[in-house]
């Protein structure tokens, strides 16, 4: 016999579960965030692993080959970015001259339009430099801690990926066996659809990365921007951070262009190109390549990204979208959570049709009452 709780106790129970989940992620993010990325990567590599296993390659070797291929792609991107940064270092004297040129122009503008003398400007710069030096040791210490933390994560993620791929059948059977037999089919559907969503999302992001890189690079080349391919790839990589990534990319690309060109129009064109690409990405590439399988409405996506960023920084922003998509899959198959699945989704026709049916019922009842009168 099933008992139906009133709405307020059910809502309180859901909110308590959410609070516990948020607190767990916030306190344990150093462990959970790398593990979550490992899950995404292992699911992404799963088709390669299964293909190799069908070719009679041993399971362990198939997993190692898939991880090696993934690391090769990541290392190729890192190598390209590092080589471009190295070329920056060789151009550093020229870049300093360009920055000094723009700095003197800015000083002249401030003197002419803001009535700030050169002496006052020099004092402001000296004060800012002194503050930076006083906080320099703390910043360097924090940077060293951050670098060591990132290196540790990069070392442990391949280990996680290997173990998740190796024990995937055991994990799947555990998730099925932990629930009652009557829920077996629903659990299998949740696992299968979650896997499809993660694979579609990750592959879509990689395709989007390639397309946005090409469009950015072509735009920069057409306008004669220096380091066009590097800036195009940098902007595309940062664009993978939902909503704020392109803003960060625009600031960085414009600053780099400012240090490599005496023509301020180049900086403006970089900003214009990135705005146009962002518009194309948001309205054409993202909906058709990445978001078509997620079925999450824009309001929930924005809230999820902001909450994920508040809990776990940039990593939380990136992981929030697939996490919400998986939560929606679970809610759609649990009887008491179906309303939550609907509010997470983007199918507004469900509510429109429901509202229309209710209005038709009210209208029909009103006509019956009127007929009796």
C-alpha positions as CSV (number, residue, x, y, z in Angstrom):
1,X,0.0,0.0,0.0
2,X,1.5,3.3,-1.1
3,X,1.0,6.5,1.0
4,X,1.0,9.8,-0.8
5,X,2.7,12.6,1.2
6,X,1.4,16.2,1.0
7,X,3.3,18.6,-1.3
8,X,5.1,20.5,1.5
9,X,6.8,17.4,3.1
10,X,7.7,16.1,-0.3
11,X,9.2,19.5,-1.3
12,X,11.1,19.7,2.1
13,X,12.5,16.2,1.4
14,X,13.7,17.1,-2.0
15,X,15.3,20.4,-0.8
16,X,17.1,18.5,2.0
17,X,18.5,16.0,-0.5
18,X,19.7,18.9,-2.7
19,X,21.3,20.6,0.3
20,X,23.2,17.5,1.3
21,X,24.3,17.0,-2.4
22,X,25.5,20.6,-2.7
23,X,27.4,20.4,0.7
24,X,29.0,17.1,-0.3
25,X,30.2,18.5,-3.7
26,X,31.5,21.7,-2.1
27,X,33.4,20.0,0.7
28,X,34.6,17.0,-1.4
29,X,35.2,18.8,-4.7
30,X,38.9,18.0,-4.8
31,X,37.9,14.3,-5.0
32,X,34.6,14.4,-6.8
33,X,35.4,16.9,-9.6
34,X,38.3,14.8,-11.1
35,X,36.2,11.6,-10.7
36,X,33.3,13.3,-12.5
37,X,35.6,14.3,-15.4
38,X,36.9,10.8,-15.5
39,X,33.3,9.5,-15.8
40,X,32.7,11.8,-18.8
41,X,35.9,10.8,-20.5
42,X,35.5,7.1,-19.9
43,X,32.0,7.2,-21.4
44,X,33.4,9.2,-24.3
45,X,36.0,6.5,-24.9
46,X,33.6,3.6,-24.5
47,X,32.8,3.3,-28.3
48,X,36.5,3.0,-29.1
49,X,37.0,0.4,-26.3
50,X,34.1,-1.7,-27.5
51,X,35.3,-1.4,-31.1
52,X,38.8,-2.7,-30.2
53,X,37.3,-5.5,-28.1
54,X,35.2,-6.6,-31.0
55,X,38.5,-6.9,-33.0
56,X,39.6,-9.5,-30.4
57,X,42.0,-7.1,-28.7
58,X,42.3,-7.9,-24.9
59,X,40.2,-5.7,-22.6
60,X,43.2,-4.1,-20.8
61,X,45.0,-3.3,-24.0
62,X,41.8,-1.8,-25.6
63,X,41.4,0.5,-22.6
64,X,45.1,1.5,-22.7
65,X,44.9,2.3,-26.4
66,X,41.8,4.4,-26.0
67,X,43.4,6.4,-23.1
68,X,46.6,6.8,-25.2
69,X,44.6,8.2,-28.1
70,X,42.7,10.6,-25.9
71,X,46.0,11.8,-24.3
72,X,47.5,12.2,-27.7
73,X,44.8,14.6,-28.8
74,X,45.0,16.6,-25.5
75,X,48.8,16.7,-25.7
76,X,48.7,17.9,-29.4
77,X,46.4,20.8,-28.4
78,X,48.7,21.6,-25.4
79,X,51.8,21.4,-27.6
80,X,50.3,23.8,-30.1
81,X,49.3,26.3,-27.5
82,X,52.7,26.1,-25.7
83,X,54.5,26.5,-29.0
84,X,52.5,29.6,-29.7
85,X,53.2,30.9,-26.3
86,X,56.9,30.3,-26.9
87,X,56.8,32.3,-30.0
88,X,55.2,35.1,-27.9
89,X,58.3,35.0,-25.8
90,X,60.5,35.6,-28.8
91,X,58.3,38.5,-29.8
92,X,58.4,40.0,-26.3
93,X,60.6,43.1,-27.1
94,X,58.3,44.0,-30.0
95,X,55.2,43.4,-27.8
96,X,56.6,45.7,-25.1
97,X,57.1,48.4,-27.7
98,X,53.5,48.0,-28.9
99,X,52.2,48.1,-25.3
100,X,54.3,51.2,-24.6
101,X,52.9,52.9,-27.7
102,X,49.3,52.2,-26.7
103,X,50.1,53.2,-23.1
104,X,51.4,56.6,-24.2
105,X,48.3,57.1,-26.3
106,X,46.2,56.3,-23.3
107,X,48.1,58.7,-21.2
108,X,47.7,61.5,-23.7
109,X,43.9,60.8,-23.9
110,X,43.6,60.8,-20.1
111,X,45.5,64.1,-20.0
112,X,43.4,65.8,-22.7
113,X,39.9,64.5,-21.8
114,X,40.0,63.7,-18.1
115,X,42.4,66.4,-17.0
116,X,44.7,63.9,-15.2
117,X,48.3,65.1,-15.3
118,X,51.2,62.8,-16.2
119,X,52.5,63.2,-12.6
120,X,49.2,62.0,-11.2
121,X,49.1,59.1,-13.6
122,X,52.7,58.1,-12.6
123,X,51.7,58.2,-9.0
124,X,48.7,55.9,-9.5
125,X,50.9,53.5,-11.5
126,X,53.5,53.5,-8.7
127,X,50.9,52.8,-6.0
128,X,49.5,50.0,-8.0
129,X,52.9,48.5,-8.6
130,X,53.7,48.7,-4.9
131,X,50.5,46.9,-4.0
132,X,51.3,44.2,-6.5
133,X,54.8,43.7,-5.1
134,X,53.4,43.5,-1.5
135,X,51.0,40.8,-2.5
136,X,53.4,39.1,-4.9
137,X,54.6,36.4,-2.5
138,X,51.1,35.4,-1.6
139,X,50.1,35.2,-5.3
140,X,53.2,33.1,-6.2
141,X,52.5,30.7,-3.4
142,X,48.9,30.3,-4.4
143,X,49.9,29.8,-8.0
144,X,52.4,27.0,-7.0
145,X,49.7,25.3,-5.0
146,X,47.3,25.5,-7.9
147,X,49.8,24.2,-10.4
148,X,50.7,21.2,-8.2
149,X,47.0,20.5,-7.7
150,X,46.3,20.6,-11.4
151,X,49.3,18.2,-12.1
152,X,47.9,15.8,-9.5
153,X,44.5,15.8,-11.1
154,X,46.0,15.3,-14.6
155,X,47.9,12.3,-13.2
156,X,44.9,10.7,-11.4
157,X,42.3,11.2,-14.2
158,X,43.8,8.5,-16.5
159,X,43.9,6.1,-13.6
160,X,40.2,6.7,-12.9
161,X,39.3,6.3,-16.6
162,X,41.1,3.0,-16.8
163,X,39.4,1.6,-13.6
164,X,36.0,2.9,-14.6
165,X,36.3,1.3,-18.1
166,X,37.7,-1.9,-16.6
167,X,35.0,-2.3,-14.0
168,X,32.1,-0.9,-16.2
169,X,30.0,-4.1,-16.2
170,X,30.4,-4.6,-12.5
171,X,29.3,-1.0,-11.9
172,X,26.3,-1.4,-14.2
173,X,25.2,-4.6,-12.5
174,X,25.6,-3.0,-9.1
175,X,23.3,-0.1,-10.2
176,X,20.7,-2.6,-11.4
177,X,20.9,-4.9,-8.4
178,X,20.7,-2.1,-5.8
179,X,17.1,-1.5,-6.8
180,X,14.1,-3.8,-6.7
181,X,13.6,-6.2,-9.6
182,X,10.4,-4.3,-10.7
183,X,12.6,-1.3,-11.4
184,X,15.2,-3.2,-13.4
185,X,13.9,-2.0,-16.8
186,X,13.8,1.7,-15.7
187,X,17.3,1.5,-14.3
188,X,18.6,0.1,-17.6
189,X,16.8,2.8,-19.5
190,X,18.4,5.5,-17.2
191,X,21.9,4.0,-17.6
192,X,21.5,3.7,-21.4
193,X,20.1,7.2,-21.9
194,X,22.6,8.8,-19.6
195,X,25.4,7.2,-21.6
196,X,23.9,8.4,-24.8
197,X,23.5,11.9,-23.4
198,X,27.1,12.1,-22.1
199,X,28.5,10.8,-25.4
200,X,26.4,13.2,-27.5
201,X,27.4,16.1,-25.3
202,X,31.1,15.4,-25.3
203,X,31.2,14.6,-29.0
204,X,29.1,17.7,-29.7
205,X,31.5,19.9,-27.7
206,X,34.5,18.5,-29.7
207,X,32.7,19.2,-33.0
208,X,31.7,22.7,-31.8
209,X,35.4,23.3,-30.8
210,X,36.6,22.4,-34.3
211,X,33.9,24.5,-36.0
212,X,34.4,27.6,-33.8
213,X,38.2,27.3,-34.2
214,X,37.9,27.3,-38.0
215,X,35.5,30.3,-38.1
216,X,37.5,32.3,-35.6
217,X,40.8,31.6,-37.4
218,X,39.3,32.4,-40.9
219,X,37.9,35.7,-39.6
220,X,41.2,36.7,-38.0
221,X,43.2,35.8,-41.1
222,X,40.9,37.8,-43.3
223,X,41.6,40.9,-41.2
224,X,45.3,40.3,-40.9
225,X,45.4,39.6,-37.2
226,X,48.7,38.2,-36.0
227,X,48.6,34.7,-34.4
228,X,45.2,34.1,-36.0
229,X,45.1,30.3,-35.6
230,X,46.3,30.5,-32.0
231,X,43.7,33.1,-31.1
232,X,41.0,31.1,-32.9
233,X,41.8,28.0,-30.9
234,X,42.2,29.9,-27.6
235,X,38.8,31.5,-28.1
236,X,37.2,28.2,-29.0
237,X,38.7,26.4,-26.0
238,X,37.5,29.1,-23.6
239,X,34.1,29.1,-25.4
240,X,33.6,25.6,-23.9
241,X,33.0,27.2,-20.6
242,X,29.3,27.9,-20.7
243,X,28.1,31.5,-21.1
244,X,31.1,33.4,-19.7
245,X,33.8,31.6,-21.7
246,X,33.5,33.8,-24.8
247,X,33.6,36.9,-22.7
248,X,37.0,35.8,-21.2
249,X,38.2,34.8,-24.7
250,X,37.3,38.2,-26.1
251,X,39.2,40.1,-23.3
252,X,42.3,37.9,-23.7
253,X,42.3,37.9,-27.5
254,X,41.9,41.7,-27.6
255,X,44.7,42.2,-25.1
256,X,47.0,39.9,-27.1
257,X,46.1,41.8,-30.3
258,X,46.7,45.1,-28.6
259,X,50.3,44.0,-27.7
260,X,51.0,42.8,-31.3
261,X,49.6,45.6,-33.4
262,X,49.8,49.4,-33.5
263,X,46.5,49.7,-35.2
264,X,43.6,49.9,-32.7
265,X,41.2,48.9,-35.4
266,X,42.6,45.4,-35.2
267,X,41.5,45.2,-31.6
268,X,38.0,46.3,-32.5
269,X,37.8,43.8,-35.4
270,X,38.8,41.0,-33.0
271,X,36.0,41.9,-30.7
272,X,33.5,42.2,-33.6
273,X,34.5,38.8,-35.0
274,X,34.2,37.1,-31.7
275,X,30.7,38.7,-31.1
276,X,29.6,37.5,-34.6
277,X,31.0,34.0,-33.9
278,X,29.3,33.9,-30.5
279,X,25.9,34.8,-32.2
280,X,26.4,32.0,-34.8
281,X,27.4,29.5,-32.1
282,X,24.5,30.3,-29.8
283,X,21.9,30.2,-32.5
284,X,23.1,27.6,-35.0
285,X,26.0,25.5,-33.8
286,X,25.1,25.0,-30.2
287,X,21.4,24.1,-30.7
288,X,22.1,21.7,-33.6
289,X,25.4,20.1,-32.5
290,X,25.5,20.1,-28.7
291,X,22.1,20.9,-27.2
292,X,19.8,18.8,-29.4
293,X,20.2,15.7,-27.2
294,X,20.2,17.4,-23.8
295,X,16.6,18.8,-23.9
296,X,17.2,21.3,-21.1
297,X,15.6,24.7,-21.1
298,X,17.7,27.8,-21.2
299,X,16.6,29.1,-17.8
300,X,17.6,25.9,-16.0
301,X,20.9,25.8,-18.0
302,X,21.9,29.4,-16.9
303,X,20.9,28.7,-13.3
304,X,22.8,25.4,-13.3
305,X,25.9,27.0,-14.7
306,X,25.9,29.8,-12.1
307,X,25.2,27.4,-9.2
308,X,27.9,25.0,-10.5
309,X,30.3,27.9,-10.7
310,X,29.5,29.0,-7.2
311,X,30.0,25.5,-5.8
312,X,33.1,24.3,-7.8
313,X,34.3,27.1,-10.0
314,X,35.0,26.6,-13.7
315,X,34.9,22.8,-13.4
316,X,31.4,23.0,-11.8
317,X,30.2,25.3,-14.6
318,X,31.4,22.8,-17.2
319,X,29.9,19.7,-15.4
320,X,26.6,21.3,-14.5
321,X,25.0,20.8,-18.0
322,X,25.5,17.0,-18.3
323,X,24.7,16.6,-14.6
324,X,21.3,18.4,-15.1
325,X,20.6,16.3,-18.2
326,X,21.2,13.1,-16.2
327,X,19.1,14.3,-13.3
328,X,16.3,15.0,-15.8
329,X,16.6,11.4,-17.2
330,X,16.2,10.1,-13.6
331,X,13.3,12.4,-12.8
332,X,11.4,11.4,-16.0
333,X,11.4,7.7,-14.9
334,X,10.6,8.1,-11.2
335,X,6.9,8.6,-10.6
336,X,7.1,11.1,-7.8
337,X,9.8,13.2,-9.6
338,X,8.2,13.5,-13.0
339,X,7.1,17.2,-12.4
340,X,10.8,18.0,-11.7
341,X,11.7,16.3,-15.0
342,X,9.2,18.4,-16.9
343,X,10.4,21.7,-15.4
344,X,14.0,20.8,-16.3
345,X,13.1,20.1,-19.9
346,X,12.4,22.4,-22.8
347,X,9.2,20.8,-24.1
348,X,6.7,23.6,-23.4
349,X,4.0,22.0,-25.5
350,X,3.4,19.5,-22.6
351,X,2.2,22.4,-20.4
352,X,0.5,24.2,-23.3
353,X,-1.5,21.0,-24.2
354,X,-2.3,20.4,-20.5
355,X,-3.5,24.0,-20.0
356,X,-5.6,23.7,-23.2
357,X,-7.3,20.5,-22.1
358,X,-8.1,22.0,-18.7
359,X,-9.6,25.1,-20.4
360,X,-11.6,22.9,-22.7
361,X,-12.9,21.0,-19.6
362,X,-13.8,24.2,-17.8
363,X,-15.6,25.5,-21.0
364,X,-17.5,22.3,-21.4
365,X,-18.6,22.3,-17.8
366,X,-19.7,25.9,-18.0
367,X,-21.8,25.1,-21.1
368,X,-23.4,22.1,-19.3
369,X,-24.3,24.4,-16.4
370,X,-25.6,27.0,-18.7
371,X,-27.7,24.5,-20.6
372,X,-29.3,23.2,-17.3
373,X,-30.2,26.8,-16.3
